[in-house]
């Protein structure tokens, strides 16, 4: 049996949710294990940000802490988007 991820944008049998053009490619994140392969390039938004810094460089997904800690909730990743390699 193969497990699939259920995401707010629907079910994706590959385990990586398709990017939604309606949301600028941003996918909501509520914490947990890294949702993409560690070497995948992503941009992230933190809870403290009112808007995304468009100059933010893409970084490897394993650069970020994906689980949501209680020590500093404003520093939690709240959204991410995949960046073409």
Secondary structure as UniProt FT lines:
FT   STRAND          5..7
FT   TURN            8..9
FT   STRAND          10..12
FT   TURN            13..14
FT   HELIX           21..23
FT   TURN            24..25
FT   STRAND          27..28
FT   TURN            38..39
FT   STRAND          41..46
FT   TURN            47..48
FT   TURN            54..55
FT   STRAND          59..60
FT   HELIX           61..63
FT   TURN            71..72
FT   HELIX           73..75
FT   STRAND          77..82
//
